[in-house]
Amino acid sequence: MSRLRAVVAKVAANWAMNREYKRTYAQLSRLTNRELADIGVRRCDIADIARKHVHQSF
């Protein structure tokens, strides 16, 4: 039974991480190129930034 709980907890954590990645990615993607430049982010770096954010948060 504890293995099942562990699997369920892992799946739930992965879903939460995926939701947070998508939320972060979407928020950054909505910014204009000028806004991204103001914060020092290139559009091609959005996926990496979102991934790093998720892994630091969890």
Residue pairs with C-beta under 8 A, 6 or more apart in sequence:
13 58
16 58
17 54
17 55
17 58
20 53
20 54
20 57
20 58
21 50
21 51
21 53
21 54
24 49
24 50
24 53
24 54
25 46
25 47
25 50
28 36
28 41
28 46
28 49
28 50
29 46
31 39
31 41
33 43
36 42
36 43
41 49
